[in-house]
Amino acid sequence: MSNQEHIAIIGNGIAGVTLARHIRKNSNKRISLISDESPYFFSRTALMYVYMGHMKWEHLMPYENSFWKKNRIDLVQNRVVAIHSEENKLIFQDQQEFIYDQLVIATGSIPNKLGWPGENLNGVQGLYSKQDLERLEEFATDAETCKSAVIVGGGLIGVELAEMLHTRNIPVTFLVREPYFWNNVLPKHSAELITKHIQKHGIDLRLSVHLEAIKTDGAGKAKSVIIKETQEEISCDFVGLTAGVKPNIEFLKASEITTNKGVVVDEYFRTNIKNIYAIGDCAERNYSLGNRPPIEAVWYTGRIMGETLAQTLCGNPKKYNPGNWFNSAKFFDIEYQTYGWVFPTPKEGNAHFYWKHETEEKAIEIEYNRATQEFVGINSFGIRLRHEFFDQCLKAGKTISFVIEYLKQANFDPEFFDSYEQEIKNQWKNENRKLTH
């Protein structure tokens, strides 16, 4: 390989940018980072804080603009519309051709559209890209321009959007098809806690309902939605579609690259084409990795994928090994963390232990093996816990009793468990579980 081998990366999200940085750390290869969304990488998870006024747009850019030139990473602002893999060639929207030696697809996700009538009207959108944020500013500037909003879909982006609109005093109706918020992910106890917390903030949360259609004002803009079950018509000036995301791979359909829901890859992120790879939200593993879904639309896994593939592209082949599952999110005022696996219904042979504070919105839910007592995973709500502690417990196969006994070691704020640690231990004992060290 020549040191000047040209690696083209489509997508400048966390996966693509991490890859570019780590290739540069380890090699002198030519790197092109291609995106039509924004010339510079930004922190997608912080988009909401710009709208809420906590941050400015420039705060979302973790690197100085000079960083890219200094590190010889060429930024190309254009949209790829086709890949001619037999010629190692990209075709841009303006019909320019772009030649590469190695290609990495890191195009991320786009919001799901499920074929609802009216889903393409003005004032109807998801919340994923910089352009989505700009459109949100246009259609939901304040309570004057947007007298009410409807959000469809009960995921993490949905609750973020509800909080964003709430900060501008825009009344929100939230349509969720599950009987509790996010109870396709959370067990019932925890889902009930979050449901009540969202309602407490004045959000009109409608459970077990489906969107039937979005109606137009006759001038190309949304004016209302129809609920399928009741045929109720809810007036609104803005509709947020947050029913999950899907890999952004439409432009690959005419190519030779094998796709399913995402770009199909092996443990080295290789596609079926020898010099083409895929990472991040758009990649779909063709092999099993424990309980992890084949497509992982999670910030930290995108970062790990970028770091891992950089090794392979720099001559040190490395398989994807993300370690134990973890994630975090925020539901208005409740911070949520998860380590290991806590399923909505315990896996066969497993059980759940749930503790909630009597008056405060603080809770933990632990999944463990009923026969061996082995700790499987924990969800925490309103409590900040250290990743390292649970990672070590999962790797060492510790019991639930060990985790509860030493929970204080996991807490960021020692004062917290001074008050509640004993309550959790007492409840565990009261449920006839034997404490072991």
VOPAGU-2260 file (C-alpha; in pm, 1 decimal, decimal comma):
REM VOPAGU-2260
SITE   aa  ch    i         X         Y         Z
SITE  MET   A    0       0,0       0,0       0,0
SITE  SER   A    1     111,9     349,4     -80,1
SITE  ASN   A    2     111,4     593,1     208,5
SITE  GLN   A    3     -93,7     818,0     -14,0
SITE  GLU   A    4    -371,3     565,1     -57,4
SITE  HIS   A    5    -694,8     762,8     -70,0
SITE  ILE   A    6    -964,1     675,8     186,3
SITE  ALA   A    7   -1303,0     838,8     125,6
SITE  ILE   A    8   -1552,3     848,4     414,6
SITE  ILE   A    9   -1916,7     930,1     336,4
SITE  GLY   A   10   -2063,4    1089,3     649,7
SITE  ASN   A   11   -1909,1    1317,6     911,3
SITE  GLY   A   12   -2096,7    1202,1    1219,8
SITE  ILE   A   13   -1928,2    1049,4    1523,3
SITE  ALA   A   14   -1836,9     724,1    1340,3
SITE  GLY   A   15   -1689,6     890,2    1030,0
SITE  VAL   A   16   -1499,9    1160,1    1217,2
SITE  THR   A   17   -1356,8     918,9    1475,2
SITE  LEU   A   18   -1240,0     700,0    1187,5
SITE  ALA   A   19   -1073,1     994,6    1010,0
SITE  ARG   A   20    -896,5    1109,1    1327,9
SITE  HIS   A   21    -762,8     762,3    1407,8
SITE  ILE   A   22    -647,0     695,2    1051,3
SITE  ARG   A   23    -453,3    1021,5    1070,2
SITE  LYS   A   24    -302,8     924,3    1408,0
SITE  ASN   A   25    -176,6     598,9    1259,0
SITE  SER   A   26     -91,7     682,3     897,8
SITE  ASN   A   27     -11,7     933,8     630,5
SITE  LYS   A   28    -297,9     828,1     401,1
SITE  ARG   A   29    -504,6    1081,9     210,3
SITE  ILE   A   30    -843,3    1123,4     383,8
SITE  SER   A   31   -1160,1    1280,1     241,4
SITE  LEU   A   32   -1463,1    1334,4     466,0
SITE  ILE   A   33   -1778,6    1384,2     259,7
SITE  SER   A   34   -2107,0    1531,2     388,7
SITE  ASP   A   35   -2384,8    1747,5     251,1
SITE  GLU   A   36   -2531,1    1819,5     594,2
SITE  SER   A   37   -2263,9    2046,0     737,6
SITE  PRO   A   38   -1902,9    2117,2     639,8
SITE  TYR   A   39   -1792,9    2053,7     998,5
SITE  PHE   A   40   -1858,2    1775,8    1248,1
SITE  PHE   A   41   -2093,7    1868,5    1530,5
SITE  SER   A   42   -2232,1    1694,6    1836,1
SITE  ARG   A   43   -2569,4    1563,8    1716,8
SITE  THR   A   44   -2680,2    1467,6    2067,2
SITE  ALA   A   45   -2660,9    1834,8    2171,1
SITE  LEU   A   46   -2887,9    1976,7    1896,8
SITE  MET   A   47   -3170,5    2012,2    2148,7
SITE  TYR   A   48   -2963,2    2244,1    2368,5
SITE  VAL   A   49   -2921,1    2495,4    2085,4
SITE  TYR   A   50   -3299,0    2518,3    2042,6
SITE  MET   A   51   -3345,9    2545,1    2418,7
SITE  GLY   A   52   -3096,4    2832,5    2436,9
SITE  HIS   A   53   -2841,4    2652,4    2655,4
SITE  MET   A   54   -2580,0    2646,0    2380,4
SITE  LYS   A   55   -2495,2    2827,5    2058,6
SITE  TRP   A   56   -2443,7    2648,7    1728,1
SITE  GLU   A   57   -2066,9    2701,0    1744,5
SITE  HIS   A   58   -2058,8    2524,5    2083,5
SITE  LEU   A   59   -2160,6    2201,3    1908,4
SITE  MET   A   60   -1835,2    2187,9    1712,4
SITE  PRO   A   61   -1573,5    2015,8    1931,1
SITE  TYR   A   62   -1289,5    2096,9    1689,2
SITE  GLU   A   63   -1159,7    2432,2    1572,1
SITE  ASN   A   64   -1218,9    2491,2    1200,8
SITE  SER   A   65    -840,5    2485,6    1152,9
SITE  PHE   A   66    -824,2    2130,3    1294,5
SITE  TRP   A   67    -913,4    1965,9     962,3
SITE  LYS   A   68    -649,7    2141,4     754,3
SITE  LYS   A   69    -386,5    2095,3    1023,1
SITE  ASN   A   70    -457,3    1720,7    1025,7
SITE  ARG   A   71    -479,1    1697,5     646,2
SITE  ILE   A   72    -840,1    1578,2     645,3
SITE  ASP   A   73   -1012,1    1714,2     332,6
SITE  LEU   A   74   -1372,6    1822,8     392,6
SITE  VAL   A   75   -1596,2    1776,3      88,9
SITE  GLN   A   76   -1945,1    1927,1     114,7
SITE  ASN   A   77   -2152,7    1741,4    -141,7
SITE  ARG   A   78   -2411,9    1464,4    -163,8
SITE  VAL   A   79   -2321,3    1120,5    -296,4
SITE  VAL   A   80   -2599,1     991,8    -523,6
SITE  ALA   A   81   -2430,1     678,5    -663,5
SITE  ILE   A   82   -2133,3     445,8    -609,4
SITE  HIS   A   83   -1967,8     274,1    -904,7
SITE  SER   A   84   -1767,5      19,5    -709,1
SITE  GLU   A   85   -1608,0    -147,5   -1012,7
SITE  GLU   A   86   -1442,8     185,9   -1099,3
SITE  ASN   A   87   -1380,4     302,0    -737,3
SITE  LYS   A   88   -1589,4     606,2    -819,2
SITE  LEU   A   89   -1849,4     820,2    -642,2
SITE  ILE   A   90   -2103,2    1034,0    -827,4
SITE  PHE   A   91   -2206,4    1357,0    -655,0
SITE  GLN   A   92   -2539,7    1536,1    -681,3
SITE  ASP   A   93   -2382,1    1792,1    -917,6
SITE  GLN   A   94   -2258,8    1498,9   -1134,6
SITE  GLN   A   95   -1894,9    1544,8   -1031,1
SITE  GLU   A   96   -1697,5    1219,5   -1015,0
SITE  PHE   A   97   -1477,9    1136,7    -716,4
SITE  ILE   A   98   -1216,9     858,3    -715,3
SITE  TYR   A   99   -1116,0     661,6    -405,7
SITE  ASP   A  100    -897,5     362,5    -316,9
SITE  GLN   A  101   -1086,5     257,5      -3,3
SITE  LEU   A  102   -1441,9     367,2      76,8
SITE  VAL   A  103   -1620,6     381,8     411,4
SITE  ILE   A  104   -1996,4     437,1     430,6
SITE  ALA   A  105   -2088,6     615,5     755,4
SITE  THR   A  106   -2411,3     787,5     650,1
SITE  GLY   A  107   -2598,5     740,4     977,8
SITE  SER   A  108   -2976,1     732,6    1011,0
SITE  ILE   A  109   -3283,4     915,2     889,2
SITE  PRO   A  110   -3619,1     942,1    1071,7
SITE  ASN   A  111   -3872,0     670,6     987,0
SITE  LYS   A  112   -4168,2     765,0     773,0
SITE  LEU   A  113   -4436,6     500,0     781,4
SITE  GLY   A  114   -4646,1     607,4     485,1
SITE  TRP   A  115   -4888,7     830,1     673,5
SITE  PRO   A  116   -5103,5    1058,2     454,1
SITE  GLY   A  117   -4958,7    1409,3     488,3
SITE  GLU   A  118   -4617,3    1303,8     622,6
SITE  ASN   A  119   -4438,5    1520,7     363,5
SITE  LEU   A  120   -4628,1    1843,2     435,4
SITE  ASN   A  121   -4449,2    2156,8     555,1
SITE  GLY   A  122   -4429,5    2163,7     934,3
SITE  VAL   A  123   -4389,7    1783,6     950,5
SITE  GLN   A  124   -4040,8    1647,9    1025,5
SITE  GLY   A  125   -3809,8    1439,8    1239,2
SITE  LEU   A  126   -3523,3    1566,1    1453,4
SITE  TYR   A  127   -3189,1    1426,2    1345,1
SITE  SER   A  128   -2994,8    1666,2    1123,5
SITE  LYS   A  129   -2878,2    2026,1    1130,6
SITE  GLN   A  130   -3141,0    2097,6     864,8
SITE  ASP   A  131   -3410,0    1948,7    1090,4
SITE  LEU   A  132   -3311,5    2193,9    1363,8
SITE  GLU   A  133   -3327,0    2485,1    1118,3
SITE  ARG   A  134   -3674,8    2378,8    1000,4
SITE  LEU   A  135   -3787,8    2342,9    1361,0
SITE  GLU   A  136   -3680,1    2701,7    1425,2
SITE  GLU   A  137   -3888,0    2806,9    1124,0
SITE  PHE   A  138   -4209,5    2621,3    1206,3
SITE  ALA   A  139   -4197,5    2623,5    1588,4
SITE  THR   A  140   -4028,6    2950,6    1676,9
SITE  ASP   A  141   -4253,0    3026,6    1974,4
SITE  ALA   A  142   -4610,5    2998,7    2101,9
SITE  GLU   A  143   -4718,2    3276,1    1863,9
SITE  THR   A  144   -4604,2    3106,7    1542,9
SITE  CYS   A  145   -4684,5    2755,6    1672,8
SITE  LYS   A  146   -4996,6    2746,1    1888,3
SITE  SER   A  147   -4970,6    2370,1    1938,7
SITE  ALA   A  148   -4761,1    2070,5    1832,2
SITE  VAL   A  149   -4811,2    1696,0    1800,7
SITE  ILE   A  150   -4530,5    1441,6    1841,4
SITE  VAL   A  151   -4573,6    1090,1    1701,7
SITE  GLY   A  152   -4364,1     806,1    1845,5
SITE  GLY   A  153   -4244,5     734,9    2197,0
SITE  GLY   A  154   -3867,2     707,2    2170,1
SITE  LEU   A  155   -3578,6     911,0    2305,1
SITE  ILE   A  156   -3593,3    1167,2    2022,2
SITE  GLY   A  157   -3965,0    1211,5    2089,5
SITE  VAL   A  158   -3915,8    1299,6    2455,0
SITE  GLU   A  159   -3627,2    1535,3    2363,8
SITE  LEU   A  160   -3852,1    1715,1    2114,0
SITE  ALA   A  161   -4131,5    1739,4    2372,1
SITE  GLU   A  162   -3891,8    1901,7    2619,3
SITE  MET   A  163   -3760,2    2139,6    2352,5
SITE  LEU   A  164   -4107,4    2261,4    2252,5
SITE  HIS   A  165   -4210,9    2280,1    2618,7
SITE  THR   A  166   -3927,6    2527,7    2690,4
SITE  ARG   A  167   -4085,8    2764,9    2435,4
SITE  ASN   A  168   -4430,0    2728,9    2593,3
SITE  ILE   A  169   -4570,4    2542,0    2293,7
SITE  PRO   A  170   -4847,0    2298,4    2404,5
SITE  VAL   A  171   -4756,7    1941,1    2308,1
SITE  THR   A  172   -4974,6    1635,9    2242,5
SITE  PHE   A  173   -4762,7    1321,7    2241,1
SITE  LEU   A  174   -4899,9    1012,2    2060,5
SITE  VAL   A  175   -4747,6     682,2    2177,2
SITE  ARG   A  176   -4866,7     342,3    2057,5
SITE  GLU   A  177   -4749,6     154,3    2370,4
SITE  PRO   A  178   -4954,0     140,2    2696,1
SITE  TYR   A  179   -4667,0     317,2    2879,3
SITE  PHE   A  180   -4391,1     540,0    2751,6
SITE  TRP   A  181   -4100,4     334,9    2610,3
SITE  ASN   A  182   -4229,2       8,4    2753,8
SITE  ASN   A  183   -4099,0    -175,6    2449,3
SITE  VAL   A  184   -3756,5    -104,2    2610,0
SITE  LEU   A  185   -3826,8     -52,8    2981,7
SITE  PRO   A  186   -4000,1    -290,4    3223,6
SITE  LYS   A  187   -4348,5    -180,4    3334,3
SITE  HIS   A  188   -4243,1     -28,7    3672,2
SITE  SER   A  189   -3983,3     195,3    3507,1
SITE  ALA   A  190   -4202,5     281,1    3208,1
SITE  GLU   A  191   -4478,4     393,3    3448,8
SITE  LEU   A  192   -4228,8     616,5    3634,1
SITE  ILE   A  193   -4123,7     790,7    3310,7
SITE  THR   A  194   -4485,3     814,7    3185,5
SITE  LYS   A  195   -4593,4     998,6    3502,2
SITE  HIS   A  196   -4287,3    1223,7    3488,8
SITE  ILE   A  197   -4364,0    1334,5    3130,7
SITE  GLN   A  198   -4729,6    1399,4    3221,3
SITE  LYS   A  199   -4618,2    1595,4    3527,9
SITE  HIS   A  200   -4452,2    1844,5    3291,5
SITE  GLY   A  201   -4784,9    1927,0    3129,1
SITE  ILE   A  202   -4738,3    1711,7    2818,9
SITE  ASP   A  203   -5066,5    1566,2    2687,4
SITE  LEU   A  204   -4936,0    1209,9    2659,7
SITE  ARG   A  205   -5182,6     983,7    2474,1
SITE  LEU   A  206   -5106,8     613,6    2522,9
SITE  SER   A  207   -5204,9     313,5    2308,5
SITE  VAL   A  208   -5295,8     532,4    2010,5
SITE  HIS   A  209   -5187,5     542,8    1647,0
SITE  LEU   A  210   -5162,3     824,2    1396,4
SITE  GLU   A  211   -5396,5     777,5    1100,5
SITE  ALA   A  212   -5326,1    1088,2     892,5
SITE  ILE   A  213   -5190,6    1442,6     891,5
SITE  LYS   A  214   -5428,9    1694,3     735,0
SITE  THR   A  215   -5329,7    1992,0     521,7
SITE  ASP   A  216   -5441,5    2351,6     545,8
SITE  GLY   A  217   -5475,9    2350,7     166,0
SITE  ALA   A  218   -5154,2    2548,2     119,8
SITE  GLY   A  219   -4907,4    2262,9     173,8
SITE  LYS   A  220   -4877,4    2292,2     551,5
SITE  ALA   A  221   -4995,6    2064,2     832,8
SITE  LYS   A  222   -5301,7    2185,3    1023,8
SITE  SER   A  223   -5411,8    1878,6    1226,0
SITE  VAL   A  224   -5372,0    1506,7    1288,7
SITE  ILE   A  225   -5630,8    1229,0    1308,3
SITE  ILE   A  226   -5605,9     961,2    1578,3
SITE  LYS   A  227   -5688,5     619,1    1433,1
SITE  GLU   A  228   -5867,2     466,8    1732,3
SITE  THR   A  229   -6106,4     755,6    1806,4
SITE  GLN   A  230   -6100,9     957,5    1481,1
SITE  GLU   A  231   -6034,0    1261,0    1701,1
SITE  GLU   A  232   -5886,1    1552,9    1507,3
SITE  ILE   A  233   -5617,1    1746,9    1695,0
SITE  SER   A  234   -5525,0    2090,5    1559,4
SITE  CYS   A  235   -5155,8    2169,8    1537,6
SITE  ASP   A  236   -4903,5    2390,3    1356,0
SITE  PHE   A  237   -4618,3    2140,1    1381,2
SITE  VAL   A  238   -4590,3    1759,0    1371,5
SITE  GLY   A  239   -4276,4    1583,8    1497,7
SITE  LEU   A  240   -4229,0    1234,4    1353,3
SITE  THR   A  241   -4011,5    1046,2    1601,5
SITE  ALA   A  242   -4111,7     684,3    1541,4
SITE  GLY   A  243   -3750,2     569,2    1538,2
SITE  VAL   A  244   -3482,5     594,7    1271,7
SITE  LYS   A  245   -3356,6     375,5     988,7
SITE  PRO   A  246   -3019,4     349,3     810,3
SITE  ASN   A  247   -2962,2     622,5     553,1
SITE  ILE   A  248   -2882,3     394,4     256,9
SITE  GLU   A  249   -3136,2     473,8     -15,3
SITE  PHE   A  250   -2858,3     597,3    -245,4
SITE  LEU   A  251   -2697,9     250,0    -235,2
SITE  LYS   A  252   -2994,5      57,2    -372,4
SITE  ALA   A  253   -2867,1      65,4    -731,5
SITE  SER   A  254   -2510,4     -28,9    -631,1
SITE  GLU   A  255   -2343,2    -370,8    -604,0
SITE  ILE   A  256   -2318,6    -333,2    -225,3
SITE  THR   A  257   -2528,3    -585,1     -30,8
SITE  THR   A  258   -2788,8    -417,8     190,6
SITE  ASN   A  259   -3068,4    -539,2     412,9
SITE  LYS   A  260   -3210,9    -282,8     656,1
SITE  GLY   A  261   -2855,8    -147,4     667,9
SITE  VAL   A  262   -2528,1    -205,7     484,5
SITE  VAL   A  263   -2440,0    -568,6     559,1
SITE  VAL   A  264   -2094,6    -604,3     719,7
SITE  ASP   A  265   -1878,1    -868,3     888,2
SITE  GLU   A  266   -1679,2    -836,2    1213,7
SITE  TYR   A  267   -1419,8    -619,8    1035,9
SITE  PHE   A  268   -1693,2    -392,2     889,9
SITE  ARG   A  269   -1624,1    -529,6     542,1
SITE  THR   A  270   -1907,6    -525,4     289,7
SITE  ASN   A  271   -1931,3    -774,2       1,4
SITE  ILE   A  272   -1705,7    -539,8    -200,4
SITE  LYS   A  273   -1341,4    -588,5     -97,1
SITE  ASN   A  274   -1242,1    -220,3     -54,6
SITE  ILE   A  275   -1573,9     -89,7      81,3
SITE  TYR   A  276   -1664,4     -80,4     451,1
SITE  ALA   A  277   -1954,5      52,8     661,1
SITE  ILE   A  278   -1973,9     174,6    1023,0
SITE  GLY   A  279   -2212,8     356,8    1255,5
SITE  ASP   A  280   -2592,3     366,9    1241,7
SITE  CYS   A  281   -2603,9     253,9     877,8
SITE  ALA   A  282   -2408,0     -71,4     931,6
SITE  GLU   A  283   -2585,8    -402,6     990,5
SITE  ARG   A  284   -2383,8    -694,0    1129,2
SITE  ASN   A  285   -2424,5   -1028,0     949,6
SITE  TYR   A  286   -2334,7   -1218,6    1269,1
SITE  SER   A  287   -2465,5   -1233,9    1624,5
SITE  LEU   A  288   -2302,4   -1042,6    1910,9
SITE  GLY   A  289   -2486,8   -1148,3    2224,7
SITE  ASN   A  290   -2801,2    -946,6    2286,1
SITE  ARG   A  291   -2684,7    -651,0    2077,7
SITE  PRO   A  292   -2915,3    -563,1    1788,0
SITE  PRO   A  293   -2759,9    -605,3    1439,3
SITE  ILE   A  294   -2793,6    -228,3    1383,5
SITE  GLU   A  295   -2667,9     -13,8    1673,0
SITE  ALA   A  296   -2783,4     346,0    1641,6
SITE  VAL   A  297   -2593,0     458,5    1951,8
SITE  TRP   A  298   -2335,4     737,2    1981,8
SITE  TYR   A  299   -2067,8     546,9    2172,0
SITE  THR   A  300   -2081,2     238,6    1948,8
SITE  GLY   A  301   -2030,0     464,7    1646,0
SITE  ARG   A  302   -1714,7     596,1    1814,2
SITE  ILE   A  303   -1586,3     243,1    1889,2
SITE  MET   A  304   -1656,4     135,3    1530,4
SITE  GLY   A  305   -1454,2     430,1    1398,0
SITE  GLU   A  306   -1158,6     352,2    1625,4
SITE  THR   A  307   -1170,7     -19,3    1537,1
SITE  LEU   A  308   -1192,0      19,7    1159,2
SITE  ALA   A  309    -905,3     272,2    1162,2
SITE  GLN   A  310    -680,0      -5,2    1292,6
SITE  THR   A  311    -779,6    -237,2    1008,4
SITE  LEU   A  312    -735,2      31,1     741,2
SITE  CYS   A  313    -390,6     109,2     880,8
SITE  GLY   A  314    -271,9    -250,4     847,3
SITE  ASN   A  315    -364,3    -387,6    1190,3
SITE  PRO   A  316    -682,2    -593,1    1128,7
SITE  LYS   A  317    -911,5    -570,9    1429,6
SITE  LYS   A  318   -1252,8    -723,3    1497,7
SITE  TYR   A  319   -1536,4    -520,3    1647,6
SITE  ASN   A  320   -1550,4    -580,6    2023,3
SITE  PRO   A  321   -1765,9    -318,3    2196,3
SITE  GLY   A  322   -1767,2    -485,7    2538,6
SITE  ASN   A  323   -2066,3    -469,4    2771,6
SITE  TRP   A  324   -2373,6    -277,8    2662,5
SITE  PHE   A  325   -2439,4      62,8    2818,1
SITE  ASN   A  326   -2633,8     372,8    2729,4
SITE  SER   A  327   -2771,9     689,5    2886,0
SITE  ALA   A  328   -3050,5     938,2    2818,3
SITE  LYS   A  329   -3259,7    1205,7    2985,3
SITE  PHE   A  330   -3637,3    1222,9    3028,1
SITE  PHE   A  331   -3695,3    1590,2    3120,1
SITE  ASP   A  332   -3545,8    1596,5    3474,7
SITE  ILE   A  333   -3476,2    1223,1    3514,1
SITE  GLU   A  334   -3133,8    1099,2    3407,1
SITE  TYR   A  335   -3133,2     738,2    3288,5
SITE  GLN   A  336   -2841,1     498,2    3264,9
SITE  THR   A  337   -2831,4     132,8    3168,2
SITE  TYR   A  338   -2547,5    -119,1    3202,4
SITE  GLY   A  339   -2573,1    -478,2    3082,1
SITE  TRP   A  340   -2922,4    -599,4    2995,5
SITE  VAL   A  341   -3254,9    -526,6    3161,2
SITE  PHE   A  342   -3531,7    -652,3    2933,3
SITE  PRO   A  343   -3895,7    -531,3    2941,3
SITE  THR   A  344   -3983,9    -885,6    3052,7
SITE  PRO   A  345   -3705,0   -1085,3    3219,8
SITE  LYS   A  346   -3535,4   -1338,7    2993,7
SITE  GLU   A  347   -3617,7   -1703,4    3069,0
SITE  GLY   A  348   -3462,4   -1800,2    3402,4
SITE  ASN   A  349   -3411,9   -1437,0    3503,4
SITE  ALA   A  350   -3594,6   -1208,4    3746,8
SITE  HIS   A  351   -3616,8    -834,9    3820,0
SITE  PHE   A  352   -3553,3    -648,1    4143,1
SITE  TYR   A  353   -3710,3    -299,2    4149,8
SITE  TRP   A  354   -3656,5     -29,4    4409,5
SITE  LYS   A  355   -3816,3     313,4    4400,6
SITE  HIS   A  356   -3784,7     594,9    4650,6
SITE  GLU   A  357   -4111,9     662,3    4834,3
SITE  THR   A  358   -4136,6    1029,7    4740,0
SITE  GLU   A  359   -3859,3    1114,7    4493,7
SITE  GLU   A  360   -3832,8    1014,1    4126,6
SITE  LYS   A  361   -3535,2     787,0    4189,1
SITE  ALA   A  362   -3532,9     417,3    4108,4
SITE  ILE   A  363   -3318,2     121,7    4006,3
SITE  GLU   A  364   -3416,9    -198,9    3830,5
SITE  ILE   A  365   -3181,9    -497,1    3819,9
SITE  GLU   A  366   -3207,3    -812,5    3610,3
SITE  TYR   A  367   -3038,1   -1124,3    3745,4
SITE  ASN   A  368   -3036,4   -1500,0    3694,6
SITE  ARG   A  369   -3275,5   -1665,7    3935,8
SITE  ALA   A  370   -3073,5   -1988,6    3974,8
SITE  THR   A  371   -2716,9   -1854,7    3988,7
SITE  GLN   A  372   -2803,9   -1504,0    4119,3
SITE  GLU   A  373   -2564,3   -1365,6    3854,9
SITE  PHE   A  374   -2604,6    -994,1    3784,8
SITE  VAL   A  375   -2724,3    -936,6    3425,9
SITE  GLY   A  376   -2787,3    -561,8    3411,3
SITE  ILE   A  377   -2915,0    -246,5    3581,6
SITE  ASN   A  378   -3128,2      52,9    3488,5
SITE  SER   A  379   -3099,3     362,6    3705,3
SITE  PHE   A  380   -3331,6     663,5    3711,7
SITE  GLY   A  381   -3233,8     988,0    3881,0
SITE  ILE   A  382   -2912,1     831,5    4012,1
SITE  ARG   A  383   -2570,7     871,9    3850,7
SITE  LEU   A  384   -2373,7     549,5    3852,3
SITE  ARG   A  385   -2019,4     473,1    3744,1
SITE  HIS   A  386   -1973,4     272,6    3428,0
SITE  GLU   A  387   -1649,6     107,9    3548,7
SITE  PHE   A  388   -1811,4     -57,2    3851,7
SITE  PHE   A  389   -2080,8    -235,1    3652,1
SITE  ASP   A  390   -1845,4    -320,7    3368,9
SITE  GLN   A  391   -1620,4    -500,2    3620,3
SITE  CYS   A  392   -1919,0    -676,0    3784,0
SITE  LEU   A  393   -2044,9    -800,1    3445,8
SITE  LYS   A  394   -1700,7    -920,3    3338,1
SITE  ALA   A  395   -1643,4   -1100,8    3669,2
SITE  GLY   A  396   -1990,9   -1259,9    3678,2
SITE  LYS   A  397   -2074,0   -1103,8    4018,7
SITE  THR   A  398   -2405,0   -1176,4    4192,1
SITE  ILE   A  399   -2688,3    -931,7    4245,9
SITE  SER   A  400   -2613,5    -946,1    4620,6
SITE  PHE   A  401   -2255,7    -832,5    4556,2
SITE  VAL   A  402   -2378,2    -544,8    4337,7
SITE  ILE   A  403   -2627,9    -427,8    4600,9
SITE  GLU   A  404   -2377,8    -466,4    4885,4
SITE  TYR   A  405   -2117,6    -250,6    4707,4
SITE  LEU   A  406   -2351,6     -14,4    4522,7
SITE  LYS   A  407   -2202,6     280,0    4707,2
SITE  GLN   A  408   -1878,9     230,1    4509,9
SITE  ALA   A  409   -2071,8     292,3    4187,2
SITE  ASN   A  410   -2215,2     628,5    4282,9
SITE  PHE   A  411   -2083,9     959,3    4151,1
SITE  ASP   A  412   -2214,1    1142,6    4453,4
SITE  PRO   A  413   -2125,8     966,8    4781,4
SITE  GLU   A  414   -2392,4    1167,0    4961,7
SITE  PHE   A  415   -2663,3    1001,4    4756,0
SITE  PHE   A  416   -2615,0     647,0    4874,7
SITE  ASP   A  417   -2552,0     762,0    5231,8
SITE  SER   A  418   -2927,5     816,6    5231,0
SITE  TYR   A  419   -3066,2     539,9    5006,9
SITE  GLU   A  420   -2818,0     253,9    4999,2
SITE  GLN   A  421   -2953,4     100,4    5318,2
SITE  GLU   A  422   -3310,9     120,7    5191,1
SITE  ILE   A  423   -3214,7     -74,8    4879,9
SITE  LYS   A  424   -3032,2    -339,2    5088,2
SITE  ASN   A  425   -3327,1    -369,2    5327,6
SITE  GLN   A  426   -3575,4    -416,4    5047,6
SITE  TRP   A  427   -3355,8    -680,9    4888,9
SITE  LYS   A  428   -3336,2    -866,0    5223,9
SITE  ASN   A  429   -3710,6    -829,8    5277,3
SITE  GLU   A  430   -3772,7    -999,0    4945,4
SITE  ASN   A  431   -3601,5   -1306,1    5091,6
SITE  ARG   A  432   -3285,6   -1274,1    4885,5
SITE  LYS   A  433   -2976,1   -1390,1    5072,4
SITE  LEU   A  434   -2694,5   -1134,6    5086,7
SITE  THR   A  435   -2354,7   -1273,0    4993,6
SITE  HIS   A  436   -2022,2   -1095,0    4956,4
